[in-house]
Structures are given as C-alpha cells and as structure tokens.
C-alpha cells in the first residue's frame, strides 16, 4: 500500500515538474516572439483606416530572474523620431498562463527615444523606477503551442485620451506577427478611440 502511494506521489510530482518545465519553455518562446521590430505597413496598404505603425520591443535588464523586461516603442512610420507610446512590459508566468504587466517610464521620455538601439540607457535604473499601470496587465494563454492570446481584464485600465474613461487591449502573438487591438471607451461604454474593424496587424521585419 505504501509502495503504491509512493509511486502515485512520484508520478504526480513528475507531472508537475513537466508542466512547470513546459510553462518555463513557453515563457521563453513568448518573450522571443515579442522581441523585435514589427510593422503594420502591409495592413495599412490595403486598408486606409489603419496607419503604418512601427512597433519595437527590445529586452532590458536581461540579468534579472523574474521574467522578461522589454522596452516598447510605437511610432508612425512617418515620424519614427516621435513615438506616441513608450512603455516597459514585464512578461512573466501567472498561474497556469502568462502576464504582460505594463509600466510607465520616469521623467522626460525624450531620453528613451530609440533606446532599443542602446539598452545601456537603462543601466542604473530598475523596476522600482517605473510606474505600474494598474488594471492594464494583459493575461495570456498559450493557444496551440505557438500562439499566445490574451486581453486586459475588466475596465480598470484608466485612460483620459479623447474623452475616454478606460482602455481595453486584446492581443495575439505569433512567431512572426503581433495583433493588437487597443480601444478607448467613455464612462457609458461607448468607443471613443481605436480601430473599429479589428486589431492592428504587425508583421515582423
């Protein structure tokens, strides 16, 4: 009886270890899929309601052991020196899935423009210097071993842009493509900014 119980425990333990190892491997794959330079130019060329946008995500603080930290920069391709969004994402495991936490950078954002070319800009800084955007975390799941899908939860990601009260984000990440649908809503739930037809499609360059 004791031998049977021990065998069951060892089997369950091995299964947990396997699941944990699989999740760790998927986290590495997710971070690699997010890293790089992406463009929505192809989508914009066939649908003028979308703008050609460059999205860059680059690793920073690579010696940390608490997941992956990425500097994120988005800009119109006609104004790459004037990005309209600069953030830091913290990509980590969360329960049986993953989370991409969103942080704001400190001080004058101009000093971070193009920092993906020189991550040394972030030397001497750390997560404690960032401001977390509460309610803006994207919860992700691995859909088929190669694709990750997720979204913000609820209406807690605050926004004041163009009369918005909150923003929602829906994301799908593949090896060579990121689909991102950010939309702002007013207090009554009416969409006031963001794409109408569906997500921006960013292809890896």
C-alpha positions in Angstrom: 0.0 0.0 0.0 2.8 2.4 1.0 4.7 1.5 -2.2 1.6 2.3 -4.3 1.1 5.6 -2.6 4.8 6.5 -3.1 4.5 5.6 -6.8 1.4 7.8 -7.1 3.2 10.7 -5.4 6.3 10.3 -7.7 4.1 10.2 -10.8 2.2 13.3 -9.8 5.4 15.1 -8.9 6.9 14.2 -12.2 3.8 15.5 -13.9 4.0 18.8 -12.0 7.7 19.2 -12.9 6.9 18.5 -16.6 4.1 21.1 -16.6 6.4 23.6 -14.8 9.1 23.0 -17.3 6.7 23.3 -20.2 5.5 26.7 -18.9 9.0 27.9 -18.5 9.8 26.9 -22.1 6.7 28.6 -23.3 7.6 31.8 -21.4 10.9 31.9 -23.2 9.2 31.3 -26.5 6.6 34.1 -25.8 9.4 36.6 -24.9 11.3 35.7 -28.1 8.1 36.1 -30.2 7.5 39.5 -28.7 11.1 40.7 -29.2 11.9 42.5 -32.5 10.7 45.2 -34.9 7.2 44.9 -36.4 5.2 47.0 -38.9 1.6 47.4 -39.8 2.5 48.9 -43.2 1.1 45.9 -45.1 -2.2 46.2 -43.4 -2.3 49.9 -44.0 -1.6 49.5 -47.7 -4.8 47.6 -48.2 -7.0 49.3 -45.6 -6.5 53.1 -45.3 -8.4 53.2 -41.9 -5.2 51.8 -40.4 -1.9 53.7 -40.2 1.5 52.4 -40.9 3.0 52.0 -37.5 6.3 50.6 -36.3 6.3 48.6 -33.1 9.7 47.7 -31.4 10.1 45.6 -28.3 13.6 45.0 -27.0 14.9 43.2 -23.9 16.3 45.2 -21.0 17.7 44.1 -17.6 18.5 40.7 -19.0 20.3 39.5 -15.9 17.0 39.5 -13.8 15.4 36.2 -12.9 11.8 37.4 -12.5 10.7 37.0 -16.1 11.5 39.2 -19.1 11.5 43.0 -19.3 11.0 44.7 -22.6 11.3 48.3 -23.7 8.4 49.1 -26.0 8.2 51.9 -28.5 5.5 52.6 -31.1 5.6 55.4 -33.7 4.0 56.3 -37.0 6.4 55.2 -39.8 6.4 58.8 -41.0 7.6 60.0 -37.6 9.8 57.4 -36.1 11.7 60.0 -34.1 8.5 61.0 -32.3 7.0 57.8 -30.8 3.5 58.1 -29.4 3.9 55.3 -27.0 6.8 54.3 -24.8 6.4 51.6 -22.2 8.1 48.8 -20.4 6.5 45.4 -20.3 7.2 42.7 -17.7 6.4 39.3 -19.2 6.2 36.6 -16.6 4.3 33.4 -15.6 0.9 33.9 -14.0 -1.0 30.8 -12.6 -1.1 28.3 -15.5 -0.6 31.1 -18.1 1.4 34.3 -18.5 1.0 38.1 -17.8 2.4 41.1 -19.6 2.4 43.9 -17.0 2.6 47.5 -18.3 4.8 50.2 -16.8 5.4 53.9 -17.5 8.9 55.3 -17.7 10.1 58.1 -15.4 10.9 61.7 -16.3 11.4 63.1 -19.8 10.5 60.4 -22.3 12.7 62.0 -25.0 15.8 60.5 -23.4 14.4 57.0 -24.1 13.6 57.5 -27.8 15.4 54.9 -29.8 16.6 53.2 -26.6 16.1 49.8 -28.2 19.3 50.6 -30.2 21.2 51.2 -26.9 19.7 49.4 -23.9 22.6 50.9 -21.8 20.2 53.8 -21.4 18.5 51.7 -18.8 21.7 51.0 -16.8 21.4 52.4 -13.3 17.6 52.0 -13.4 15.3 49.2 -12.3 11.7 48.2 -11.9 11.4 50.4 -8.8 11.9 53.5 -11.0 8.9 52.6 -13.1 5.2 53.4 -12.5 2.9 50.4 -12.9 -0.3 50.9 -14.9 -2.9 49.3 -12.7 -5.5 47.3 -14.5 -3.6 47.3 -17.7 -2.0 43.9 -17.4 -2.7 41.5 -20.3 -3.4 38.0 -19.2 -2.2 35.5 -21.8 -2.6 31.8 -22.6 -0.8 29.5 -25.0 -3.4 28.6 -27.5 -1.8 25.9 -29.6 1.9 25.7 -28.5 2.9 28.5 -30.9 0.3 31.2 -30.5 -0.5 33.3 -27.4 -3.8 35.1 -26.9 -4.9 37.4 -24.1 -6.5 40.6 -23.0 -6.9 43.1 -20.2 -9.5 42.2 -17.6 -12.4 44.4 -16.8 -12.4 48.2 -17.1 -9.7 49.1 -14.7 -7.1 50.3 -17.2 -7.7 54.1 -16.9 -7.4 56.5 -19.9 -8.2 60.1 -20.4 -7.3 60.2 -24.1 -10.0 61.8 -26.3 -12.6 61.7 -23.5 -12.0 58.0 -22.7 -12.6 56.6 -19.2 -10.8 53.3 -19.7 -9.0 51.3 -22.3 -9.1 47.6 -23.3 -6.4 45.6 -25.1 -6.8 42.3 -27.0 -3.5 40.7 -28.2 -2.5 37.7 -30.2 1.2 36.9 -30.5 2.7 34.6 -33.1 6.3 33.8 -34.1 6.3 36.5 -36.8 3.3 38.6 -36.1 1.6 40.6 -33.3 -2.0 41.5 -33.4 -3.0 44.3 -31.1 -6.4 45.9 -30.6 -6.4 48.9 -28.2 -9.7 50.7 -27.7 -10.7 53.6 -25.5 -14.2 53.8 -24.0 -16.1 56.5 -22.2 -17.9 56.0 -18.9 -21.0 54.8 -20.7 -19.1 52.2 -22.6 -19.0 54.0 -26.0 -15.8 53.5 -28.0 -14.1 56.9 -28.5 -10.8 55.9 -30.0 -9.0 53.0 -31.5 -9.5 50.8 -34.6 -13.1 49.9 -35.4 -12.8 46.9 -37.7 -10.3 44.8 -35.7 -6.8 44.7 -34.4 -3.7 46.3 -35.9 -1.6 43.6 -37.6 2.1 44.0 -37.0 4.4 41.8 -39.2 7.9 41.1 -38.2 10.5 42.8 -40.2 
